[in-house]
Amino acid sequence: IHPDPLELVLRAETQDREVVALIASSLALGRVGLILAAGETILRTLESPFDALTSLPARDLRLLFGSFRYRFFSGEQIANFLIGVSTLLRRFGSLEGCFRSGMSDSDTNTLPGLIHFVGEMRAASGGDIGILLSDPEKGSESKRLHLFLRWMVRQDDIDPGGWNVPPSKLVVPADVHMLRVSRMLDFTARKQPDLQAAVEITEALTELCPDDPVRFDFSMTRLGIHPDLTYSLLYGPNPS
């Protein structure tokens, strides 16, 4: 699994897992080493994320993270983001509770739940959270949110799971690595990892595994992340 922000999630206690997963996935821009370092700093400050976010007042979170910065994200945005998480935990009892309140059994995928979840988070934050959460309602591919859902819904040797949402409704977190491999496999002809590309890739994978199409995500993106793996798959051992 290393290197992957998922490492932070796998270390978390069950009660903390969904909070850690949302933090780790929301930070997942840039080099993995820096993502892990930023996530570890936030989690070390919180100590026990669920307990901290259901007990600390907003002013304390602003004091704790006011000087924090990671890439495009200021301390104020991080604090507002955590205040939003805190508010949803107190209101719904869990992030899963909030997400599932925006989905119905008739929904064919998780997009309605994500749109609802992001709307609730933005309203609960009480301030600017920048691009920590993308906006699927505006057509964003929302790769980091779909990654968060993959971690929380699927359960196997890679993804810890825990949420009661059918894996068949997940959408592939389409990034440049997934797009590259999917284009090689003729799953999509899209040139950008946008929402349409994510839907087309998911539809192709659904033909292979209708109950769990996103099971292939981790392995396929590794082919993009590690070029030697791609070479070996296509041509055999790399002579270099």
Secondary structure per residue as TSV (DSSP state, phi and psi in degrees):
chain	resnum	aa	ss	phi	psi
A	1	I	-	360.0	-37.0
A	2	H	-	-63.8	137.9
A	3	P	S	-93.5	133.1
A	4	D	S	-163.5	138.0
A	5	P	T	-57.3	-20.5
A	6	L	H	-57.0	-25.1
A	7	E	H	-54.7	-39.2
A	8	L	H	-64.1	-37.8
A	9	V	H	-69.5	-41.6
A	10	L	H	-67.3	-23.7
A	11	R	H	-80.7	-16.9
A	12	A	S	-77.9	147.4
A	13	E	-	-66.8	155.9
A	14	T	G	-53.7	-44.1
A	15	Q	G	-64.6	-30.4
A	16	D	G	-89.2	-12.7
A	17	R	H	-59.3	-46.3
A	18	E	H	-67.6	-33.5
A	19	V	H	-68.3	-46.3
A	20	V	H	-61.4	-40.8
A	21	A	H	-63.0	-40.7
A	22	L	H	-68.1	-40.6
A	23	I	H	-63.6	-49.6
A	24	A	H	-63.3	-43.6
A	25	S	H	-69.5	-35.9
A	26	S	H	-68.3	-28.8
A	27	L	T	-83.8	-6.8
A	28	A	-	-74.5	66.2
A	29	L	-	-129.4	130.2
A	30	G	S	97.5	-159.6
A	31	R	-	-72.3	139.4
A	32	V	H	-61.3	-38.9
A	33	G	H	-59.2	-40.2
A	34	L	H	-72.2	-36.1
A	35	I	H	-61.8	-46.2
A	36	L	H	-62.3	-42.2
A	37	A	H	-64.2	-44.1
A	38	A	H	-64.9	-43.9
A	39	G	H	-62.4	-42.2
A	40	E	H	-63.1	-37.2
A	41	T	H	-63.1	-46.0
A	42	I	H	-63.6	-45.5
A	43	L	H	-69.3	-34.8
A	44	R	H	-66.0	-36.4
A	45	T	H	-67.9	-39.3
A	46	L	H	-77.6	-25.6
A	47	E	S	65.9	-75.0
A	48	S	S	-115.4	97.2
A	49	P	H	-54.8	-47.6
A	50	F	H	-63.1	-48.5
A	51	D	H	-62.6	-42.7
A	52	A	H	-63.8	-44.3
A	53	L	H	-78.5	-14.2
A	54	T	T	-100.1	3.4
A	55	S	T	-126.9	-34.2
A	56	L	S	-74.8	135.8
A	57	P	-	-73.3	162.4
A	58	A	H	-57.3	-38.3
A	59	R	H	-62.8	-34.7
A	60	D	H	-69.3	-38.4
A	61	L	H	-65.4	-36.2
A	62	R	H	-66.9	-37.5
A	63	L	H	-67.4	-40.9
A	64	L	H	-68.1	-34.7
A	65	F	H	-117.7	9.6
A	66	G	T	-59.1	-32.4
A	67	S	T	-100.7	1.5
A	68	F	-	-73.5	145.4
A	69	R	-	-150.7	136.7
A	70	Y	B	-143.2	117.6
A	71	R	T	48.8	-114.1
A	72	F	T	-84.7	-2.1
A	73	F	B	-104.5	124.6
A	74	S	-	-87.8	168.3
A	75	G	H	-61.6	-37.5
A	76	E	H	-62.8	-42.2
A	77	Q	H	-66.8	-40.7
A	78	I	H	-62.1	-45.4
A	79	A	H	-61.4	-45.6
A	80	N	H	-61.6	-40.6
A	81	F	H	-59.6	-47.0
A	82	L	H	-68.1	-32.6
A	83	I	H	-64.2	-39.8
A	84	G	H	-61.8	-44.9
A	85	V	H	-60.6	-45.5
A	86	S	H	-57.3	-45.4
A	87	T	H	-63.4	-42.4
A	88	L	H	-67.9	-37.4
A	89	L	H	-63.3	-41.5
A	90	R	H	-69.4	-36.1
A	91	R	H	-80.0	-43.4
A	92	F	H	-106.0	-11.6
A	93	G	S	87.7	-22.5
A	94	S	S	-165.6	162.5
A	95	L	H	-70.0	-33.1
A	96	E	H	-59.4	-42.4
A	97	G	H	-59.1	-40.6
A	98	C	H	-66.2	-47.9
A	99	F	H	-60.6	-47.6
A	100	R	H	-69.3	-22.8
A	101	S	T	-69.3	-13.5
A	102	G	T	-103.4	5.5
A	103	M	-	-117.7	152.0
A	104	S	-	-123.6	162.8
A	105	D	T	-62.0	-24.5
A	106	S	T	-81.7	-12.0
A	107	D	-	-64.8	133.6
A	108	T	S	-84.9	-18.1
A	109	N	S	-147.5	-177.3
A	110	T	S	-87.3	1.6
A	111	L	H	-59.7	-42.8
A	112	P	H	-59.5	-40.7
A	113	G	H	-64.5	-39.8
A	114	L	H	-66.3	-43.6
A	115	I	H	-58.9	-45.2
A	116	H	H	-62.6	-46.0
A	117	F	H	-61.3	-46.7
A	118	V	H	-64.7	-39.8
A	119	G	H	-61.7	-43.4
A	120	E	H	-64.7	-41.6
A	121	M	H	-63.5	-45.3
A	122	R	H	-64.7	-39.7
A	123	A	H	-67.9	-37.1
A	124	A	H	-77.7	-21.3
A	125	S	H	-70.2	-28.8
A	126	G	-	72.2	13.1
A	127	G	S	-177.7	-171.9
A	128	D	-	-70.9	129.5
A	129	I	-	-117.2	11.0
A	130	G	T	58.0	-135.7
A	131	I	T	-103.9	23.6
A	132	L	S	-58.7	-34.8
A	133	L	S	-122.2	128.2
A	134	S	-	-78.8	176.0
A	135	D	-	-119.9	94.7
A	136	P	G	-63.9	-22.9
A	137	E	G	-66.0	-24.7
A	138	K	G	-95.5	10.9
A	139	G	T	92.7	5.0
A	140	S	-	-63.9	142.9
A	141	E	-	-64.3	-31.0
A	142	S	-	58.1	46.2
A	143	K	H	-53.3	-42.7
A	144	R	H	-69.0	-33.7
A	145	L	H	-70.3	-39.2
A	146	H	H	-68.1	-32.1
A	147	L	H	-64.9	-45.0
A	148	F	H	-54.6	-46.0
A	149	L	H	-66.4	-37.8
A	150	R	H	-58.1	-46.0
A	151	W	H	-61.7	-40.9
A	152	M	H	-87.0	-20.7
A	153	V	H	-98.9	-46.2
A	154	R	-	-76.6	151.9
A	155	Q	-	-141.6	111.4
A	156	D	S	-158.7	-155.1
A	157	D	S	-71.5	-11.6
A	158	I	S	-108.4	-58.2
A	159	D	-	-90.9	129.8
A	160	P	-	-75.9	-26.4
A	161	G	-	65.7	-161.0
A	162	G	-	128.3	-25.4
A	163	W	-	-88.1	145.6
A	164	N	-	-93.6	71.7
A	165	V	S	-132.2	135.1
A	166	P	-	-63.5	126.1
A	167	P	G	-59.1	-24.0
A	168	S	G	-63.6	-17.7
A	169	K	G	-93.9	-3.3
A	170	L	-	-69.7	152.7
A	171	V	-	-113.2	138.9
A	172	V	-	-60.8	133.4
A	173	P	-	-75.6	90.4
A	174	A	-	-79.2	111.2
A	175	D	-	-116.0	-173.2
A	176	V	H	-63.9	-32.2
A	177	H	H	-70.7	-46.4
A	178	M	H	-61.9	-40.1
A	179	L	H	-63.7	-43.8
A	180	R	H	-60.0	-49.1
A	181	V	H	-67.8	-39.5
A	182	S	H	-65.8	-35.0
A	183	R	H	-67.0	-38.6
A	184	M	H	-62.0	-33.4
A	185	L	T	-92.5	3.6
A	186	D	T	62.1	31.4
A	187	F	S	-80.2	-23.8
A	188	T	-	-156.9	153.4
A	189	A	-	-108.5	2.9
A	190	R	-	-62.1	146.3
A	191	K	S	-99.3	-9.8
A	192	Q	S	-125.5	146.8
A	193	P	-	-79.2	64.2
A	194	D	-	-93.9	-175.2
A	195	L	H	-61.7	-40.4
A	196	Q	H	-63.9	-39.0
A	197	A	H	-63.0	-43.6
A	198	A	H	-60.5	-41.9
A	199	V	H	-66.2	-44.0
A	200	E	H	-64.6	-41.8
A	201	I	H	-65.0	-42.8
A	202	T	H	-61.8	-41.8
A	203	E	H	-62.5	-40.4
A	204	A	H	-64.7	-42.2
A	205	L	H	-71.8	-27.6
A	206	T	H	-64.6	-31.3
A	207	E	H	-65.6	-28.7
A	208	L	H	-84.8	-35.7
A	209	C	-	-148.5	86.2
A	210	P	T	-59.8	-33.3
A	211	D	T	-80.6	-18.1
A	212	D	-	-157.5	64.7
A	213	P	G	-63.9	-27.3
A	214	V	G	-82.6	-0.5
A	215	R	G	-58.0	-25.1
A	216	F	G	-83.5	-10.7
A	217	D	H	-57.9	-50.5
A	218	F	H	-59.5	-47.8
A	219	S	H	-67.1	-41.0
A	220	M	H	-67.8	-40.4
A	221	T	H	-69.8	-28.6
A	222	R	H	-63.8	-31.9
A	223	L	H	-65.1	-32.1
A	224	G	H	-79.5	-35.6
A	225	I	H	-72.4	-36.0
A	226	H	-	-115.3	95.4
A	227	P	H	-55.8	-33.0
A	228	D	H	-61.5	-32.8
A	229	L	H	-66.6	-40.6
A	230	T	H	-64.9	-44.2
A	231	Y	H	-60.2	-46.6
A	232	S	H	-63.3	-38.5
A	233	L	H	-62.8	-40.5
A	234	L	H	-86.7	-37.3
A	235	Y	H	-124.6	-6.9
A	236	G	S	97.2	-172.8
A	237	P	S	-55.1	137.1
A	238	N	-	-72.7	119.0
A	239	P	-	-64.9	-19.6
A	240	S	-	-75.2	360.0
